[in-house]
Amino acid sequence: MRFVDIGVAGAIGLSSMVILLAVSPEPGTLVMRQSQEQIAMREALFTFASDKGLSWFQSSSGAIICSSVSALSNSTVSYSASIDSRSCAAIPSSGVTSMLIQSGTMTVVLEGWYDAKG
């Protein structure tokens, strides 16, 4: 009778593990979500740069570029820029997507990242 109890307990344990594996997200799911978020940020930066055009970047002041880029931000994603190595806002050390625009003597780096609270 004791072997039956051990067998039943083992079956219940294995069944529980199978259910947990089926319910919990796979490690790859989180990586895939982060990749999709990175792609979405890159697309937003590319669309912004395309809509403004190179001549806008050349003729606009750093303050105008900074305010225009930061206007893209929302409750979960922050955007900023660096103009000739001068950053508009504090940028986290990781998780940043960036896009470089270089024209003549001006270098603009558009940056986006997900806020920790989002």
Sequence and secondary structure as in RCSB ss.txt:
>XXXX:A:sequence
MRFVDIGVAGAIGLSSMVILLAVSPEPGTLVMRQSQEQIAMREALFTFASDKGLSWFQSSSGAIICSSVSALSNS
TVSYSASIDSRSCAAIPSSGVTSMLIQSGTMTVVLEGWYDAKG
>XXXX:A:secstr
 HHHHHHHHHHHHHHHHHHHHHHS  HHHHHHHHHHHHHHHHHHHHHHHHHH HHHHHHS HHHHHHHHHTT  S
SEEEEEEETTEESS   SSS EEEEEEETTEEEEEEEEE TT 
